[in-house]
């Protein structure tokens, strides 16, 4: 199984939800970053139409005013009764992987899921879904520092280590922090297509597709020495996507031995030269596919894949769809 996965998902189908009611959970010791990410993605209007994509409300697990991380006090739209009739429920983190969700919350989530509601979790929210039994027999992920605990506590779950998010259709889980942004954009792309997701990504100033696994977040910071920065080389590589990748040549250009170059590249980018170049080529291909002016063959050539078949192979492996399907959604 690959150790560097961006996302784990079945090929998406663009099917705007019939039920656009989205309920965002809030709770004592609310994870404000994950909560804010979901509000920004789902609670803002689409730039092109001026209309919100979802009818979002916030439901509190506790009653009355409660505290959030950062010394914030909140009062929200209502309680768990708001989960009834929701099309989507989002759990933005959880106060602790060791804090069990209340029986009332578990019952509400189980009932919603049984009624066909899609349930999404960010970071430690996976532990809430696991406690409710909604991940049994399914693949799931969580923050990199808690996937081992998730696997040990809930052996019926196929825990995916080192991925950004996992889409199992009726339940979707993501790893921690900024991976919640990737999950939110994936949900928008799944519901409304690539064009709408691209607009949301531009508004949030983030890539629509982010390649690389959680390992990229674990690399130790590198203090670049004078004359040894890889930035100029990376810029040159972006400008010559159609050229073969020769490690010996790149090492010589950087004034390093092959072994030192590969180590410094991994430290600086979180991945190998081959994986980095593949990611850049895929990003370029996605950009070109959003235009109807180039054939698939020309997109493949200009992105450095050489042939349409090679392009299709990497799209299926990394994105779960074909280049034609991506263009159709754009």
Order of alpha helices (4+ residues) and beta strands (2+ residues): beta-beta-alpha-beta-beta-beta-beta-alpha-beta-alpha-beta-alpha-beta-beta-beta-alpha-alpha-alpha-alpha-alpha-alpha-alpha-alpha-alpha
